[in-house]
Amino acid sequence: MEMNPIGLVHSCFTEKFGIPRQPLLADASRASIELLPPLNTPDAVAGLEQNSHLWVIFQFHEVAGQWSHKVRPPRLGGNKKLGVLATRSPFRPNNIGLSVVRLIEVRTHPKVELIIGGADLLDGTPILDLKPYIPYADAIPNAVSEFAGSAPAATPVHIPDPVLQVARAYRDNWGTDLEQLIRQVLGQDPKPAYQQPDPERVYGMELCGFNLRWCYRDGGIQVLALDSLAAGVAS
């Protein structure tokens, strides 16, 4: 079996740490899927704009070959093991991922690309296929997942005024609301589930061209800084 990517992801997430563990949990996240030859033509996406959401089938390209029969899902505290096929762990035999995302815009000039929201995709992710989300067939209201039946409760996030000013001034070609994105990403508590962090320990991730840093204090997350990676500007 041989598969070739049909597209490539350009994402606000440029490293694995901090990416939401499920799609749509951080709806403010933005990415584009640039279609590659021979599908980089308007004909290949004709009518796609009639859909609000898409299934994205992709490759976990940075974890190829890294898998085991049992994994530790974050929702179970990172200590209890389940079979890999009972989870959505990225560490899988064929390292294939599946996400449903919101389709914001279909662009056909100067290149064919899809602007999507709620993405949990790393920058550079190869796309294997795209399919419309069909509500009557894909939504199952009475479906059950015993260990992940609902979204996790959001962790409180405090952002100081200097960081808020930088985030609110941010503009990109995708219409990203950086303040909202920071709140949603950190609200999902990116640290490993088993960690009990020291209040003085500083965590960080790259987000939209910034180095975002935070710590855990007073039952929530305290944002410390939002530094531009390009210009070295600190806030």
N, C-alpha and C positions, 0 to 999 in steps of 0.2 A: 504494500500500500504506500502510495506516495502522494503527499499533499504539498501544494505551493501556496504561500500567502496571497490573498487577493487584496490586502490592504495593510497599512501600517498606522499605528496609533501615535498621535502627538498629544501628550497629556500634561495636565498641571502637576501630576505626580511623577517625579523624576528618580525616585528611589523607592524600594519596596516598603520600608518602614513608614507607617502612618497611613497607608492606603486603607480605606474602609474595607472591612472584612466581607461585606456584601454590597451589591449594587443598590443604588437609590437611597442608601442611608445618608449619604451626603449629596443631596440633590443639587447643591450649588457647585459641585465639581464639574469641570468642563474638559472636554477632549475633542479632538477631531480624528476621524478615520479617513486617511488619504488612500483612495483606491489606486491600485497598481495595474500596469498592463497585464492582460488585455481588457480589464474592466474599468479602466480610467476613461470612460466615455459617458456622456449624458444618457445614452441609450440604456446603459446598465442600471441606472437608478430612476428611470422614468416611472412615475407613479409612487415612488417610495415616500414622497412628501405627504401622501394621504394617510400615513400611519403616525400615531403619536409615540409609539415605542417599538424598539427592535430587540431581537435576540442577537447577541454577538457571540460567535464561537471563535475562540482564540487559543493561542499557545502561551503557557507559562514559560516564557523563553529563558528565564534566568534560573530555573530550578530543574531543567531537564535531567532525567536520570536519578533524581534525588527523591526516593520514596521508600516507604515501608508498609507492612501489612496493617499496622495499627498506628494511629496518630492521636495527638492530644488537642481536641477542639478548644478554642478559647472560651466558648460559652460554658464549658464544663470546668472552668478555672485553670485550664492548662495542666491538670494533674491526672484526670481520668482518661483512659484510652478507649477509643472506638476503632472499628475496622475502617480502613481508608475509604471504602466504598459506601460507608454510612455517613460520610462527612463531605464537606466541600473544600477540604484541604487542597492547596495548590500542588502538594507533593504527591503526584499521581503517576501510575505506570506510563500513560501516554501524554502526560502534562497538558491536557486539554481543559480549557475553562469555558464556562457558559455564563453570560450575564445579560440581564434585561436592562436596557437603558432608555432614556427619554430622547427622542429625536427632536432637536431644536430647529435645524435648518439643513437643507440639501444645497450645496454649492457646486456649480459646474464650471466656474471660471475664477481664477486662471487655472485651477485644477479641480478635479472631481473629489469632493470631500464631504463628509457628514459631520455636522457639529452636534455633539451629544451631551446630555446632562445626566448626573447621577452615576457617572462612570467610576468603576473601581479598577481602572486599567493603568498599568505602568507605561510610561513613555517608551516607545520603541516596540510595543507588543505587536507581534504578527497576527493579523486577522485571517482566519481560515474560511469563514462564511458569515453571512448576514441573512436574517429572516425576519419578516414582519411579526410583531406580537399580535396574535389574534385573540381578543378577549373571550369570545364564547368558547373557544377551544383550550386556551392556555390558562385561564383563571379558574381555579377550583376552590370555591369558598369553604368547603368542608374538609379540605386537605389537612393532614395532621403531621407535625414533626414534634416528637415528644420532648427533645432536648433544646429545640429552638423554635418554640411555638409563636413567639412574638419578638419584635425588635427589642434589643436591650435598652434599659433606661439610660438616658443621656446623663453624662457627668457634667456638673456645673462648670462653666468656663468664664473666667474673669480676664478681660482684656483692658490694659491701662490706656489712658487717653493718647499718649504718643504713638502707640501701636495702632490704635483705631484710626488716627489721622492718616497714617501711611496706607493702611488697608483700604480706607474709603477713597483715597486718591488713586488707587490702582485701576488701570484700564488695560484691556487686552482685546484681541480680535474676536473673542468668543463671548464677551459680555459677562465675564466672571465677577461675581460679588465676593470679593476676597474676605471681607469681614464675616459674611455668612458662612463661607467655606471654612474658615478657621474654626468657627464655633461648631460646625457640624463634624468636621474631622476630629477635633480634639474631644468633642462630646462623646464620641464612640470609644474613647480611652484607648489610644494606640499601643500603650505599653503591653508587654507580655502579661497574660492574665494572672500568672502565678506570682508576679513581683509585688512586694510591699515596699514601695519606694521611700527612701529617705527624703524628707522635705527639702534638703539641700541639693539633692541630685537634679541635674539639669538634663532634660531630654531635648532632642532637636530633629528636625526633618527639613528637607527641601520642598518648597511649595510655591509654585508660580514664580520661580526665579528669586525666591527669598529663602533665607535660613530662619525658620521659625523655631523659637526656643521657649520651653515652658518647664514648670515643676509642679509637684502635687503638694498642695497645702490646704488646710482648713476644709477638708472634705471635698475638694474640687481641684481644678487645674488653674494655675496662675500663669498667664502668658508673660514672658520676660522680655522678649525682643523679636523684632522682625527686620532682619538685616538683608539688604540687597546683595545678592551674590555677584552681580555684574559690576556694580559701582562701589561696593564696600561701604554703602551708606547704612548707618546704624540707627535704630529707633529704640 
